[in-house]
Amino acid sequence: AAGTGNLLTGLTNKYNVYASTLDRQDVDVMKDRIKNGANLLESHVFQFDFLNDDFNDSKVPKGLQEIINNPEKRKKLLIYINPPYKRGLGVALTNWHKKEMGRAKDELFAQFLYRIHCQLNGVIIAEFSKLKVLQAPNFQVFRNNFQAKLKKIFIIPADTFDNVKGQFPIGFKIWDTKIQEKFEKVKADVFDKKRILQKKKVFCNYENYQLINKWLNTFSKSEKSDILGYMNTKCNDFQHQNRIVIGNKNILSRGDIHKEIQVNNLKETSIYFSVRHLFKPTWLNDRDQFLYPKTKWEKDTEFQNNCLIYTSFHGQNRISSKQDINHWIPFTEKEVNAREKFESNFMSKFIAGKIQQDQENKLFEKKKVSSINEPLEFSNEAKAVFNAGRELYIYYHAQPNCNVNASLYDIREHFRLQSEKDEKYTELIGNLRESLNNLAEKIQPKVYEYGFLLE
């Protein structure tokens, strides 16, 4: 996968370099570069379909065929590739679209690696590719079959490459296929686009870890409890963070996975929602997976309550009174000077400890246990969010055309749709966002401590 030959820059012995590529015009570009001084032999540049052509095809230079067909010479062969990252429906059914690759067969770069591993075993592979080979759950079958020693690795942003706009990591990895070893974990150097070393980061295959959605599914639905809303729980990684939304049933799209939010799982769904949104997705954490936590969180009531407040005031909580009864108003009518009684006082009563939460205690023969009827206690950071939110609600309820049952999402929509900018609202929503960011910083260390994410 030599493209137009940029990967070959810096290689000095042209007699030991062979360059193949799929497209005829790339071959022509390389040959034109040779005429202008590129350090290659024209007879070593050839058009070749790596996923369909035979290595003994007449297209392959005779000298390279001799190396490929000689096990001892092949040990010195370094295959240096930057294969295409095309996946899914656009991937042709090549000769290396193999069932034994599992779902990785739908990724072209994985097909390149698998063919090398099967037919050119013993070589060194130096390759640029996404980190799915290391991390993606869908690549578990591939990792079981593609066993080679990962000797070296560094990570760079994808948009370091021309014509790549995605914000995800690309790894340069050197594999020794002489050593049969399943990838488990590695600490990689991380460079920015200016080639400055930023940090080291651990990457693992997650196969010895259970994921966060399995944890959430241990909190079952109660047939006796009202549904407070729905939470989309699409996938377990940062890449799908924007899909983690709370709302009425109409938020659900085809293919979404959702959790009904009820009194018996409100704290757990709030923890899940918070954990998924506390950290901003970046090009580097794009493939990091959220995990089934340790049990220590169960005794940390401040953590639980802080997550409830974070969830109640976060922008991805899109509960709307225009779709159904809004159970998420965290204040009483008196606190916000409401003109009428709310349709639901559930959340303010829950915070005040006036709603009993029944749960199954799985450790003790599934006996029913009830939460203590006491007001929830919050950190100072959570109280600041609560206070900032109250000021915003008070201002909204002073508007002449307010909806008395409005959710925070409804309030934001109300001011967004106004023809003129409201300076007071801008100040109040800014205060709320700042306090929410402070609360996020308060909760974040707990996410690592309790094992929702690996450090």
C-alpha positions as CSV (number, residue, x, y, z in Angstrom):
1,A,0.0,0.0,0.0
2,A,2.7,2.4,-1.1
3,G,0.4,5.0,-2.6
4,T,2.5,7.6,-4.4
5,G,5.6,6.6,-2.5
6,N,5.6,9.0,0.5
7,L,6.0,6.1,2.9
8,L,9.3,5.3,1.3
9,T,10.9,8.7,2.2
10,G,14.1,8.1,4.1
11,L,14.8,4.6,2.8
12,T,18.3,4.7,1.3
13,N,19.0,1.4,-0.4
14,K,16.9,1.3,-3.5
15,Y,18.0,-2.2,-4.4
16,N,16.1,-3.5,-1.3
17,V,12.9,-1.5,-1.7
18,Y,9.8,-2.7,-3.6
19,A,6.7,-0.5,-4.0
20,S,3.3,-1.9,-4.9
21,T,0.0,0.0,-5.1
22,L,-3.5,-0.7,-6.4
23,D,-4.0,2.2,-8.7
24,R,-2.2,2.5,-12.0
25,Q,-2.0,6.3,-11.7
26,D,-0.1,6.0,-8.4
27,V,2.4,3.7,-10.2
28,D,2.8,6.4,-12.8
29,V,3.3,9.1,-10.2
30,M,6.1,7.0,-8.5
31,K,7.8,6.4,-11.9
32,D,7.6,10.1,-12.7
33,R,9.2,10.8,-9.3
34,I,12.0,8.4,-10.1
35,K,12.7,10.3,-13.3
36,N,13.0,13.4,-11.1
37,G,15.5,11.8,-8.7
38,A,13.4,9.6,-6.3
39,N,15.6,6.9,-4.8
40,L,13.8,3.9,-6.3
41,L,14.3,1.4,-9.2
42,E,11.6,1.6,-11.8
43,S,11.5,-2.2,-12.1
44,H,10.7,-2.4,-8.4
45,V,7.5,-0.3,-8.7
46,F,4.4,-2.3,-9.8
47,Q,0.6,-2.3,-9.7
48,F,-0.7,-5.0,-7.4
49,D,-4.1,-5.8,-5.8
50,F,-2.9,-6.9,-2.4
51,L,-6.2,-8.5,-1.4
52,N,-6.9,-10.4,-4.6
53,D,-3.7,-11.0,-6.6
54,D,-1.4,-14.0,-6.1
55,F,2.1,-13.3,-4.8
56,N,3.5,-15.5,-7.6
57,D,1.8,-13.4,-10.2
58,S,4.0,-12.1,-13.0
59,K,3.3,-8.6,-11.8
60,V,5.5,-9.2,-8.8
61,P,9.2,-8.6,-9.5
62,K,11.2,-11.8,-9.6
63,G,13.6,-10.7,-6.9
64,L,10.7,-10.1,-4.5
65,Q,9.1,-13.5,-5.4
66,E,12.3,-15.2,-4.4
67,I,12.3,-13.5,-1.0
68,I,8.6,-14.3,-0.5
69,N,9.0,-18.0,-1.3
70,N,12.2,-18.5,0.8
71,P,11.3,-18.9,4.5
72,E,14.8,-17.8,5.6
73,K,14.9,-14.7,3.3
74,R,11.4,-13.9,4.3
75,K,12.4,-13.4,7.9
76,K,14.3,-10.3,6.7
77,L,11.3,-8.9,4.9
78,L,9.8,-5.8,6.3
79,I,6.3,-5.0,5.0
80,Y,5.6,-1.3,5.4
81,I,1.9,-0.3,4.8
82,N,-0.6,2.5,5.2
83,P,-3.7,0.6,4.0
84,P,-7.1,2.2,3.4
85,Y,-9.5,2.4,6.4
86,K,-12.6,1.8,4.4
87,R,-15.2,-0.4,6.2
88,G,-18.8,-1.6,6.1
89,L,-21.0,-1.7,3.1
90,G,-18.3,-0.1,0.9
91,V,-15.9,-2.9,1.4
92,A,-15.7,-5.3,-1.5
93,L,-15.8,-9.0,-1.0
94,T,-12.1,-9.6,-1.5
95,N,-10.2,-12.9,-1.3
96,W,-9.4,-12.0,2.3
97,H,-12.9,-11.2,3.5
98,K,-12.6,-14.3,5.8
99,K,-15.2,-15.6,8.3
100,E,-12.4,-16.5,10.7
101,M,-11.6,-12.8,11.1
102,G,-15.0,-12.2,12.8
103,R,-16.5,-8.7,12.2
104,A,-13.0,-7.4,11.5
105,K,-13.4,-8.8,8.0
106,D,-15.4,-5.7,7.1
107,E,-12.3,-3.5,7.6
108,L,-9.8,-3.3,4.6
109,F,-6.8,-2.6,6.8
110,A,-7.5,-5.8,8.9
111,Q,-7.7,-7.8,5.7
112,F,-4.2,-6.6,4.8
113,L,-2.9,-7.6,8.2
114,Y,-4.6,-11.0,8.1
115,R,-3.2,-11.9,4.6
116,I,0.3,-11.1,5.7
117,H,-0.1,-13.1,8.8
118,C,-1.5,-16.2,7.0
119,Q,0.7,-16.2,3.9
120,L,3.9,-14.3,4.8
121,N,4.3,-15.4,8.3
122,G,7.7,-14.6,9.9
123,V,8.0,-11.1,8.4
124,I,8.1,-7.8,10.2
125,I,5.0,-5.6,9.7
126,A,5.2,-1.8,10.1
127,E,1.8,-0.3,9.6
128,F,-0.4,2.8,10.2
129,S,-3.9,1.9,11.2
130,K,-6.7,2.6,13.6
131,L,-6.5,1.1,17.1
132,K,-9.4,-1.3,16.5
133,V,-6.8,-4.1,16.3
134,L,-5.8,-3.4,19.9
135,Q,-9.1,-2.3,21.5
136,A,-12.3,-2.8,19.6
137,P,-14.7,-5.5,21.0
138,N,-15.6,-6.4,17.4
139,F,-12.0,-7.4,16.8
140,Q,-11.8,-10.1,19.5
141,V,-12.0,-13.0,17.0
142,F,-9.3,-11.2,14.9
143,R,-7.0,-10.9,17.9
144,N,-7.4,-14.6,18.6
145,N,-6.1,-15.4,15.1
146,F,-3.7,-12.6,14.3
147,Q,-1.0,-13.4,16.9
148,A,2.3,-11.5,16.6
149,K,4.6,-9.6,19.0
150,L,3.8,-5.9,19.1
151,K,7.4,-4.5,19.3
152,K,6.9,-0.8,19.1
153,I,4.0,1.7,18.9
154,F,3.3,5.4,18.8
155,I,0.0,7.3,18.4
156,I,-0.8,10.4,16.4
157,P,-4.0,12.3,15.5
158,A,-5.8,11.0,12.3
159,D,-5.8,14.4,10.7
160,T,-2.1,14.4,10.7
161,F,-2.6,12.7,7.3
162,D,-3.7,14.6,4.2
163,N,-7.4,14.4,3.4
164,V,-8.3,12.9,6.8
165,K,-10.8,15.0,8.8
166,G,-11.8,12.5,11.6
167,Q,-10.8,13.1,15.2
168,F,-9.5,9.7,16.2
169,P,-6.1,8.1,16.9
170,I,-3.9,6.3,14.4
171,G,-1.2,4.1,15.6
172,F,2.1,3.3,13.9
173,K,2.8,-0.3,15.0
174,I,5.7,-2.7,14.4
175,W,4.7,-6.4,14.6
176,D,7.1,-9.4,14.6
177,T,5.1,-12.3,13.2
178,K,7.9,-14.7,14.1
179,I,6.7,-14.5,17.7
180,Q,3.2,-15.8,18.3
181,E,1.6,-13.7,21.0
182,K,-1.9,-12.4,21.5
183,F,-2.1,-8.7,22.2
184,E,-3.1,-7.8,25.8
185,K,-1.8,-4.4,26.8
186,V,0.8,-1.7,25.8
187,K,2.0,1.7,26.9
188,A,2.3,3.9,23.8
189,D,4.0,7.3,23.1
190,V,1.5,9.9,22.1
191,F,2.5,12.7,19.7
192,D,0.5,15.8,18.6
193,K,0.4,17.1,15.0
194,K,3.6,19.1,15.7
195,R,5.4,15.8,16.5
196,I,5.8,16.8,20.1
197,L,5.6,14.0,22.6
198,Q,2.6,14.6,24.9
199,K,2.3,11.7,27.2
200,K,2.2,7.9,27.4
201,K,-1.1,6.1,27.4
202,V,-2.1,2.5,28.1
203,F,-4.1,0.7,25.5
204,C,-5.6,-2.8,26.2
205,N,-7.9,-5.3,24.5
206,Y,-10.6,-5.1,27.2
207,E,-11.3,-8.8,26.9
208,N,-10.6,-9.3,30.6
209,Y,-13.1,-6.5,31.5
210,Q,-16.9,-6.4,31.4
211,L,-18.4,-3.2,29.9
212,I,-20.6,-0.6,31.4
213,N,-23.8,-1.5,29.6
214,K,-23.7,-5.0,31.2
215,W,-23.5,-3.3,34.6
216,L,-26.5,-1.0,33.9
217,N,-28.5,-4.0,32.7
218,T,-28.2,-5.6,36.2
219,F,-30.7,-2.9,37.4
220,S,-34.0,-4.4,36.1
221,K,-37.2,-2.7,35.2
222,S,-40.0,-2.5,37.8
223,E,-43.5,-3.2,36.5
224,K,-45.0,-1.3,39.4
225,S,-43.1,2.0,38.9
226,D,-43.8,4.9,36.6
227,I,-41.3,5.5,33.8
228,L,-39.6,8.9,34.3
229,G,-37.9,8.9,30.9
230,Y,-35.7,6.9,28.6
231,M,-31.9,6.8,28.2
232,N,-30.2,5.8,25.0
233,T,-27.3,3.5,25.9
234,K,-25.7,3.0,22.4
235,C,-22.3,1.3,22.7
236,N,-19.7,1.5,25.5
237,D,-17.1,4.0,24.1
238,F,-16.4,7.7,23.8
239,Q,-17.0,7.5,20.0
240,H,-20.7,7.2,20.7
241,Q,-20.9,9.7,23.6
242,N,-23.3,12.1,21.7
243,R,-25.8,9.2,21.5
244,I,-26.1,9.0,25.3
245,V,-29.3,11.1,25.7
246,I,-32.2,11.2,28.2
247,G,-35.6,12.1,26.9
248,N,-39.1,11.1,26.2
249,K,-39.8,8.0,24.1
250,N,-39.6,9.9,20.8
251,I,-35.8,10.3,21.2
252,L,-35.3,6.7,20.3
253,S,-34.1,6.0,16.8
254,R,-33.9,2.7,14.9
255,G,-31.0,0.6,16.2
256,D,-30.9,2.5,19.5
257,I,-30.7,0.6,22.8
258,H,-32.6,2.2,25.6
259,K,-33.1,2.0,29.4
260,E,-36.4,2.9,31.1
261,I,-35.6,5.3,34.0
262,Q,-37.7,4.6,37.1
263,V,-37.4,5.3,40.8
264,N,-35.7,2.0,41.5
265,N,-32.8,2.7,39.0
266,L,-32.7,6.5,39.0
267,K,-29.4,6.8,40.8
268,E,-27.8,4.1,38.7
269,T,-28.9,5.6,35.4
270,S,-27.7,9.0,36.7
271,I,-24.3,7.5,37.5
272,Y,-24.2,5.9,34.0
273,F,-25.2,9.2,32.3
274,S,-22.7,11.2,34.3
275,V,-19.8,8.9,33.8
276,R,-20.4,8.9,30.0
277,H,-20.5,12.7,29.9
278,L,-18.0,13.9,32.5
279,F,-15.0,13.8,30.1
280,K,-15.0,15.4,26.7
281,P,-14.3,13.0,23.8
282,T,-11.0,13.7,22.2
283,W,-9.1,12.2,19.3
284,L,-7.1,10.2,21.8
285,N,-9.8,8.7,24.0
286,D,-12.1,7.9,20.9
287,R,-11.9,4.1,21.4
288,D,-11.6,4.0,25.2
289,Q,-14.3,1.7,26.7
290,F,-16.4,2.4,29.7
291,L,-16.3,-0.5,32.1
292,Y,-18.3,-2.5,34.7
293,P,-17.3,-0.7,37.9
294,K,-16.1,-2.0,41.3
295,T,-18.6,-2.1,44.1
296,K,-17.1,0.8,46.1
297,W,-19.4,3.3,44.5
298,E,-22.4,1.7,46.3
299,K,-21.3,3.2,49.7
300,D,-20.4,6.6,48.3
301,T,-23.8,8.5,48.6
302,E,-22.2,11.9,47.8
303,F,-20.9,10.5,44.5
304,Q,-24.4,9.1,43.7
305,N,-26.2,12.3,44.6
306,N,-23.7,14.5,42.7
307,C,-24.3,12.3,39.6
308,L,-28.1,12.9,40.0
309,I,-27.6,16.6,40.0
310,Y,-25.2,16.5,37.1
311,T,-27.7,14.4,35.1
312,S,-30.6,16.7,36.0
313,F,-28.9,19.8,34.7
314,H,-26.9,18.5,31.7
315,G,-27.6,19.5,28.2
316,Q,-28.1,15.9,27.0
317,N,-31.0,15.6,29.3
318,R,-33.7,16.4,26.8
319,I,-36.9,15.5,28.8
320,S,-39.6,17.8,27.5
321,S,-43.0,18.6,29.0
322,K,-44.3,19.0,25.5
323,Q,-44.1,15.2,25.0
324,D,-45.1,13.8,28.3
325,I,-45.4,14.6,32.0
326,N,-42.1,16.2,33.2
327,H,-40.9,14.4,36.3
328,W,-37.5,16.1,36.3
329,I,-38.2,19.6,37.9
330,P,-35.8,19.6,40.9
331,F,-37.6,22.5,42.7
332,T,-40.9,23.1,44.4
333,E,-43.4,25.6,43.0
334,K,-42.6,27.9,45.9
335,E,-38.8,27.9,45.2
336,V,-39.2,29.2,41.6
337,N,-42.4,31.3,42.1
338,A,-44.4,29.1,39.8
339,R,-47.9,30.4,38.9
340,E,-49.6,27.0,39.1
341,K,-49.0,23.6,40.6
342,F,-46.6,21.3,38.7
343,E,-48.1,18.2,37.1
344,S,-45.3,16.2,38.8
345,N,-43.3,17.0,42.0
346,F,-41.4,13.7,41.8
347,M,-37.8,15.0,41.6
348,S,-38.1,17.6,44.3
349,K,-39.7,15.0,46.6
350,F,-37.0,12.5,45.7
351,I,-34.3,15.0,46.6
352,A,-36.1,15.8,49.8
353,G,-36.2,12.1,50.7
354,K,-39.9,11.8,50.5
355,I,-40.0,9.1,47.9
356,Q,-39.1,5.6,49.0
357,Q,-36.8,3.6,46.7
358,D,-37.3,-0.2,46.7
359,Q,-34.5,-2.3,45.4
360,E,-33.5,-6.0,45.3
361,N,-30.5,-6.9,47.4
362,K,-28.9,-9.6,45.3
363,L,-26.4,-10.5,48.0
364,F,-29.0,-11.5,50.5
365,E,-31.5,-13.8,48.8
366,K,-33.1,-11.0,46.8
367,K,-34.9,-9.5,49.8
368,K,-36.5,-6.1,49.2
369,V,-34.7,-3.3,50.9
370,S,-35.8,0.4,51.0
371,S,-33.7,3.5,51.0
372,I,-33.8,5.6,54.2
373,N,-36.3,8.4,54.0
374,E,-33.9,11.3,54.4
375,P,-33.0,14.3,52.2
376,L,-30.1,13.7,49.8
377,E,-26.8,15.4,50.7
378,F,-24.7,17.0,48.1
379,S,-21.2,18.4,47.8
380,N,-20.7,22.2,47.6
381,E,-20.1,21.9,43.9
382,A,-23.5,20.2,43.4
383,K,-25.2,22.8,45.6
384,A,-23.7,25.5,43.4
385,V,-25.3,23.8,40.3
386,F,-28.6,23.5,42.2
387,N,-28.5,27.2,43.1
388,A,-27.5,28.3,39.6
389,G,-30.3,26.2,38.1
390,R,-32.8,27.7,40.6
391,E,-32.0,31.2,39.5
392,L,-32.5,30.2,35.8
393,Y,-35.9,28.6,36.6
394,I,-37.0,31.7,38.6
395,Y,-36.1,33.9,35.7
396,Y,-38.0,31.7,33.2
397,H,-41.1,31.5,35.4
398,A,-41.2,35.3,35.4
399,Q,-41.6,35.3,31.7
400,P,-45.2,36.3,30.5
401,N,-45.6,33.2,28.3
402,C,-43.8,30.6,30.4
403,N,-44.9,26.9,30.5
404,V,-45.3,26.1,34.2
405,N,-44.2,22.5,33.7
406,A,-41.2,23.3,31.5
407,S,-38.0,21.2,31.8
408,L,-34.6,22.6,31.5
409,Y,-34.5,21.5,27.9
410,D,-37.8,23.4,27.3
411,I,-36.4,26.5,29.0
412,R,-33.3,26.5,26.8
413,E,-35.5,26.1,23.7
414,H,-37.7,29.0,24.8
415,F,-34.8,31.4,24.9
416,R,-33.2,30.0,21.8
417,L,-36.3,30.7,19.7
418,Q,-36.6,34.3,20.8
419,S,-36.0,36.8,18.1
420,E,-33.8,38.9,20.3
421,K,-30.9,37.8,22.5
422,D,-31.7,37.8,26.2
423,E,-28.7,39.1,28.1
424,K,-30.0,38.0,31.5
425,Y,-30.6,34.4,30.3
426,T,-27.2,34.3,28.7
427,E,-25.7,35.2,32.1
428,L,-27.7,32.7,34.0
429,I,-27.1,29.8,31.6
430,G,-23.4,30.6,31.6
431,N,-23.4,30.4,35.4
432,L,-25.1,27.1,35.3
433,R,-22.6,25.7,32.7
434,E,-19.7,26.9,34.7
435,S,-21.0,25.3,37.9
436,L,-21.7,22.1,36.0
437,N,-18.1,22.0,34.8
438,N,-16.9,22.5,38.4
439,L,-19.1,19.6,39.5
440,A,-17.7,17.4,36.7
441,E,-14.2,18.1,38.0
442,K,-15.3,17.0,41.4
443,I,-16.7,13.7,40.2
444,Q,-14.1,12.8,37.7
445,P,-11.5,11.2,40.0
446,K,-14.2,8.8,41.3
447,V,-14.7,7.5,37.8
448,Y,-11.2,6.1,37.8
449,E,-11.3,5.1,41.4
450,Y,-14.4,3.0,41.0
451,G,-13.2,1.5,37.7
452,F,-15.6,3.0,35.2
453,L,-12.5,4.0,33.1
454,L,-8.9,2.8,33.0
455,E,-6.3,5.5,33.8
